[in-house]
């Protein structure tokens, strides 16, 4: 295995040599996928018609399930057996994974796609704002030329130019703040040991936060599940994810919160305790799901531009220029 000296570098499979790698799928293409192994190296895995995609079963007394290549989602932990080709890629003969890993990957895929759609919309708004900024820059040049040729118009044109620049700067600041969020409200709902069923008290808390979220502009909801230190590590990770999923299901089904408004949930297991796990009270506090309402600063911060006051010494020529300007141009300034 060459090319593993630095993490996140591409690894090259030896041509013709049989190899086995384990890791998580980072990117999925029609006939291949990118895999990062446990050491941090990244592999190109090629798929063929003969590639077998099957369950990595723990029960030796039954046959393994067979899957289609469409089940190879981003975020799926897999084990790949194959042979290297001349290009350094590993041509997969077998791809194995567990049912639990498949369920987690499907959940991640269903949450990531809406988030990516919101990012695309933000990029479109940024492109439109950049186009408006370019038009404003051209108008600044035109205003400067008119001011220089008009009698006594230099001061008025400079004031107008300063206002236009302030408008561009204000727009750029709002664009930069699109991915910057304010936490409007944060709550935690608790669960019984080993359970992920919402209690009546937990539902009341979620009812209140759902009502507040609907009153916010440009909101998203962040959901994070947690567990106490009782039980095995893998069980607590799965339990914390199931608690987060229970909260999302309640918000979506009971309050019609769109899934595109809910950020990708995550079960942290016992990784982020808020209290001492050696005490009963501490473990009760750690069995929780944290729910936050986040609001984009770029969508809620108003743009403010100080427009210059009309000069009392404005000449007839200056009034003609300002009064005949297209209303759409005035609005852009």
N, C-alpha and C positions, 0 to 999 in steps of 0.2 A: 504494500500500500504506500505509494509515493504521494507526495504533495500534502502531507499532514503536519508539516513543521509548525504552521501557524493556524490558529482557529479560524473558521469560516473561509478557508481556502479550498479550491477545488481539488478533490482526490482523483487519481487516475487508476483505473483498473488495468491489471496486466493482461495484455492481449492473449486470448486463449486459455487463461488460467481461471479455474473455478474459484469463486469467492463468495463469502457470506457477510452481509453487513446488516446492522440494526440501527434504526433511527426514526426520525419523524419527517413526514412529507411537508416541504416548504412551499412548493409550487407545482401545479398540475397542468400538463400540456396534453394534447390529444393522444400522442404515442409515447409519452415519456413523463417522468416527474423528477423533481430535484429533492434529494434526501440529505438531511444533516445527521451524521452519526453521533454516537455518544462522546466522541473526542472533539467534536466541533467541525470536522471536515465535511465538505459537501460533495455529493456524488450525483452524476447524471445516470438515471436508470431508464433504459430503453425497454419498451413493451412490444411484444410480438403476438401474433395470433395464437401461438402455442403456449404463451405464458399462462401459468395456473395461478389463480387468485383463490386462496382457501383459508379456512379458519385455523388458527393456531389453538388447538383444543387441549384441555387439561384432563379430559376423561378418556382413558385408553380403550374403553369398552364400546365406543361408538365411532362412526365414521366422521370425518371432518366435513363441514359445510363448504360448498363451492360458491364463489361470488363472481360477479362480473367486474371488469376493470372500472366501471362507473362508480364503484364503491371506494375507490382510492382517493379519499378526500384530503384536502389540506389539513394538517394537524394530526393525521393518523399515524400512530406508532406501528411500524411494520418491520418484518424480517425478510430480507431479499436474498435468494440464492441465484447465481447465474455465472456467466463467463464474460471476461472483458473482451471488448472489440478493439480494432486498430485505432479508434478515435479516443480511447480512454474511458468510454462509457461502459457500464455494467449492463449486459443484456439479460434481463430477468427470465429465469426459468420457473421460479416459484416465488410468490409473494404471500406471506402469512401475517395474520393479525388476529387478536382476540375480539369476541363480541363486545366486551366492555369498551375497548379502545375504539371500535367502530361507532358505538353509541355516542361517545364523547366527541369524536370528529364530526359526526352529523350535526350535533348541537352547535359546535363552533361554526360550521359552514353556514347554518341557517341564520346565525347572528351576524357573521362578518359581511355577507353579501349586502344587506341593507345599509350597513355602515359605509361600505365602499361606494354605494350609490349616493349617500349624502356628501362624501368627499368629492365625487364627480360634479355634483351641483355647485359646491363651493368653488371648485376650479373654474367652472363656467362663469360664475359671478365675478371672479377675479379677472378673467380675460376681458369681460365686458367693462369692468372698471378701468383696466389698463388702456382699453381703446378710448374710453372717455377722457382719460388723462392725456393721451396723445392729441386728441382734438382740442383740449383746453390749451395745450402747449402752443398749437398753431394759432389759436385765437389770441394768445398773449403776444405773439410776434406781430399779428395784425394790429392789435391795440397800440403797441409801442410805435409802429410806423405812423398811425393816424395822429397819435399824440405829438410826435415830433414835428409833423407838418402843420398842425393846428396852432393858431396864435394862443399862447398862454395855456396850452393843453397838457404840458409835460407833467405837471403835478397830479392832475386828475387821472391821466392814463396810468401813472405809477401806482396810485392808490387802487385803481381797478385791477392792475396786474397783481399787486400784493394780495388782494382778496381772492383772485383766481388761484394763486399758488396755495393759499391757506385752504381752499376747497380741495385741491388735489391732495395736500398733506393729510387733511382730515379723512378723505376717502381711503388713502393708503393705510392710515392707522386702524380704521375699521376692518379693512381686509386682513391686516396682520392679527387682529383679535378674534377672527372667526373660530380658531381652534383653541382659544383661551376661555376657560369657563369659570363662572362664579358658582359656588355651592349655595343654593337658596335654602335648602333644608336637608338635614341628615337624620335618619332614625335607625333604630335596630329592633328587629323582632326576634324573640327567643323561642327555642324548641326544647322538647323533652329529650332525654338521653336516648340516642339511637333512633330518633324519629325525625321525619321531615313533614309532618302534618301541621297545618296552620291552626293555632288556637283561636278562640273568639277574640281574645285580647289582641293577638297579632293581626287579625283581619280588621279590627277597628283602627289600628295604627296605619295599615295600608290603605284603608278607605280615606283617611284624612290626607295622606300624602298624595293619593291619586287626584283628589279634588283640588289640591293646591297646584299640582303639575298642570292640570288643564287650564289654569288661569295664567300660566307663564307663557311667554313668547319665546320660541326657539329653544324649547327645553329638551333634554334627554335624561334618562334615568339610569343610574349606575347601580348594579346589584352584585354584591359579593357575599358568598357563603363561607361559614367558618364552623369549626367543630372543637370540642374539648379533647383532652389527651386520652380519654378512655377509649379502649379498643385499638385495633391495628391501624397502621398508617394509611394503607390503601383504602381500607373501609371508611376511614374518616374523610379522605379526599372525596370519595364517591358520595358520602353522606352530605358533605358540605355543598357539592354540586347539585344534589337532589333538593336540598333546601332552597338554593338560589332558583332552581327551575320551578319549585312550588310557588315562590313569590311572583315570578314572571307570569306563570299561568293564571294566578289570581288577578293580577293587574290587567292582563289581556282579556280574560273571559268575563270578569265581573265589572270592570270599568272601561273596557274597550280602548285601552292604551295601545296604540299601534306598535308592532314589534320594531319598526324603524326608529321609534323613539327610545328604545331600550338598548343600551350598549351591551357588548358581548359579556355575558355573565361568567363568573369564574368561581370555582370552589377552592379555597386556599387550604382546606384541611385544618391542621393545627398550627399552621405556619405563623399566624398573626393573632396571638391571644391578647385580650385586653385586661385579663385578670389572672390571678395565681391558680394554676391548674391543680395544685395540691390541696385546695380547699373545695368544699361542696359549693359554696357561694360563687367562687371563681369559675368553676366549671359551668355553672348555670349561665353566667354572663358570656362565656366563650361559645356556647351553643347558640349561634345567632346568624342572622343575615342582615348586612348593612345596606340600606337603601338611601341613595342621594339624588336630589333633583339638581341638575346642572343646567345653567343657562349661558349660552354663548355671549361673550362680551361684544363681539362684532355685530350681533343682531340687535342688541338692546341699547348700545351707546349711541346717543344722537350725535349727528355731525353738526358742528357749530362753526359758522364762518362770519367774521365781522365784516360787514359791507361798508365801504367808505361813504361818508356823508357827502351829499351833493354840495359842491362849492358854490358860494353866492356870487363868485366872479366868473362863473361858467359863461363862455362866449356863445353866441348864436350857433356857430359851427359845431361846438361841442354838444349842445343840446340836440342838434339834428342827428349826430352819430348815435347818441345814447337812446333817443326816442324811436329811431327806426330799426334798432337791433331786433332780430327775430326773437319772439318770446321763448322759443326752445333754447336759443343761445343764452338768454338771460338766466334761464333756469339752471343750465349747466354751470354758469359762473357762480 
